[in-house]
């Protein structure tokens, strides 16, 4: 992650993946400690190599910081407040969409997710957002549930259509 | 297995009489191929009432058309949205998406369609005439040889991560470790499942694919109002039929490249259990290896689209050879086809070519006709399909998320897989933002479990003797080829540096 600050390398945010990797590798090794060697060998090999690579990464970063070729920053994850809000909203809406599916079913939850996203992110008028979201949700219902028979938990819309049409 | 021209002529005539069916089959195949989580196998299962009810010739033509088209369709979303429709199209993202961002999406789509067609037709044609010889390859490819073939694919981690090797290797080994989640191959004891029974079968590949590619891409694309660069946007707005023709010329200027990478796909496809994803990764890696400009791979070059797409489609011929010749399906779709054909009373294996040679060879004739049909139906559409990238990201990103989540749920029907997809979405996003290659993670997740299974099988058969990996002549030849493929780039780089120093 070279940037324009005198050609120095930014470090900080790029530590998240190695930390997550090291934590997962540790958990992996603990979870397999009582297993037979055949069940362990590939995991142990990958975990050990991962630890080695992370150690090299740590060493390189530490040397870089000491020599002044690296500097600490977290900007690559949080460029601006506006972008963080937009991205955070999209992810929060996605989480809400997944959480709603068991109760609202695919069609209504997809409609709600798309409607809210278009309103909030694209600043569409409510009428337009509702029309586009309804069209896409209905398309999804026909394609994925009626034609491809994806077994989503049925919601009020799917139950209503099934009761009215037998589909 | 003797073939006569009259058999082939009859089969071509039969296929042309069912051209309408091929058009329907290929259209469905392209659509489902472009949707992550929906493969040809699921669709053929859904359409079993049709394939079981009609005449066996009709069923076979329909299934083959759908099967080959699904391989071709996977590249569309890889190129336009950086979201592979299936594992076989994951390598296409590496150069297809950068091409689309530069405003060359239409040319990239044409390259994908032409190389898929050429790859599919060449391998189908070869399969017709060399079937008795090609089919023997499957007998020589055992666990030991598979280990080396898989290592060929895994070395791609180092290639895709060439801009930051250390981060790429960390991502790759993290992927390999994630791929080692689930029950082990010998005792079926669970490993690192976090207590979730849904992870006993391992991490579902589609959840990883959709998470690290689709969800993270949707989150990343919010940074700007368009997927395209400013220059790319201007180019795309002016795009017309000329760009389609340009794509065709680009592809045929690299005819030999299309042919040899499709042969890589054919050979890998013949091995039962190996699939299009391995074929595409290995072909990409080999294409980069033999290139005079390997540093350009990953920046959006035609060869980077041609290699995985030709191999992916070359693999579709190879997938069907074990099914037809020895009655062993080479992949999931072939297994579903086996069920349909068995229901119709077709006996697969050598007997098929004695009792009903027309059907045996007809499979490859159908493939050739289906590819020709697809080329003529898809090429005119590239001009319109490629405009998908002009949609503002604030509209595109929610649509991508809403519809790809269906793909994460569809294969197993677990709500758990949707949550897992979101977790991988966050991991993919963090990787992208901090310079870790998501393709390296995916290579590890796809190829890791296969490598482990084959290593374990080889060790088990040999009584835990590690020398088994150097015990077969074919395997040893492959080891030498692997060593060469690892050493040649370093040697070439050393020579280039020396030449540059000498000229300076």
Interface residues (C-beta under 8 A of the other chain):
Chain A: X1 X13 X14 X16 X17 X18 X20 X21 X24 X25 X27 X28 X31 X32 X35 X36 X38 X39 X42 X43 X46 X47 X49 X50 X53 X54 X56 X57 X60 X76 X77 X79 X83 X86 X87 X90 X91 X93 X94 X95 X97 X98 X101 X102 X106 X110 X113 X114 X117 X118 X121 X122 X132 X136 X140 X144 X148 X149 X150 X151 X152 X153
Chain B: X32 X38 X42 X43 X46 X166 X167 X169 X170 X171 X173 X174 X176 X177 X178 X180 X181 X184 X185 X186 X187 X189 X190 X191 X192 X193 X194 X215 X218 X219 X222 X223 X392 X394 X395 X397 X398 X399 X401 X402 X403 X405 X406 X409 X410 X413 X415 X418 X419 X422 X425 X426 X427 X430 X431 X433 X434 X435 X436 X448 X451 X452 X455 X456 X459 X460
